[in-house]
Amino acid sequence: MTELAKTVTGFLAVFYYWIESIVLFFVPVRLKAKDISGELVLVTGAGSGLGRSTALKFAEKGCNLVLWDISTKGNEETAAMIREKGVKAYTYEVDVTSSEAVYEVAAKVKKDAGIVTIVVNNAGIVAGKSILDLEEKSIRKVFDVNVLAHFWVIKAFLPDMLEKDHGHLVTISSLAGLGGSARLTDYCASKFAAHGLMDALQVELHAEGRKNIHTTVICPFFINTGMFNGATTRIFSNLEPDFVAEEVITSVMCNKSLVLIPRFFHILYQLKILMPARSVLALHDATGGTDSMAKFTGRNSKKVQ
């Protein structure tokens, strides 16, 4: 095929897949979703919050779970809930910021449970301070957990997926990975990076002709897990972990690449690209986004706002 023919074919494919996505949007999930029962799913940060909810939703679909968390107690509690659903759960205490620990435990997982076919990089942290109040140690920790750990986990499990020619890699990013927010400079930067990692990996897998290994980036609003206690906006309500977890499962089953939760934010995301900078700042003012972190307390607060 000539270079001209490749270019023309490529542009035709652009429009074909565009039309296909519009048609599939109106197709019920049950008709387009893939069967994930029997898959071995790894979830990081599985001991609480969204990680726990996501693991439980996968279990309900008949998946076996590999649970990673730095908290043994929370992880075992999640495992007990999963086993009650009649599937297997394997627990491991792991510091995902250590590449050596990730590779070592990954080898144990393969020996104990088999080949992981779905990975959910969920573990994350937030500081919630203005840039001048952030300590260097804190900034590095945020990037270690929210970005670099994703590299170590992917590098640990992707080779077996490539050999099997089957797999799915999921990253829990954030709407903060698509737009900036006050008192979240480190968090936004780390989530932008996590999104960029998956965007590039998707292209890399495509370039290698890998059609059976999929990637999904999940970008939710604030979730009521305790991580963002005190954070609020004037218009949008915080999300419940079970709702977000259900969206994660549906996105995996339908091989969605980028998912914004709630879905209304897809419109705002497109508008943001077209807006001048001052309009974006005015939108932050109008929705309460400018001051969303003003009363942030994080997990130090006993009440979820």
Disulfide bonds with the S-S distance in Angstrom:
none
